[in-house]
Amino acid sequence: MANPEGKHIFGVVKVGTKGQIVIPKDARDIFDIKPGDSLLMLGDEKQGIALVKQDAFFEFADAILNAKEIDDSGEKQ
């Protein structure tokens, strides 16, 4: 069974005694994660945790903060 496009299962990682995990090589390659990159850890107590590259998150946040407001009728203000 193939994964849906853009969806991946990278396998299982173990948490070490210092709370560290190793991000699998395939995941690092696909998401262009390099040594020294900063990752933002997000969490939802019901759904789990997610890692996002800090730069990508800040670009996303900037786009939201600088977007034009759209009122309930769908018109830009």
Buried (B, 14 or more C-beta within 10 A) or exposed (E): EEEEEEEEEEEEEEEEEEEEEEBBEEBBEEBEBEEEEEBEEEEEEEEEEEBBBEEEBEEEEEEEEEEEEEEEEEEEE
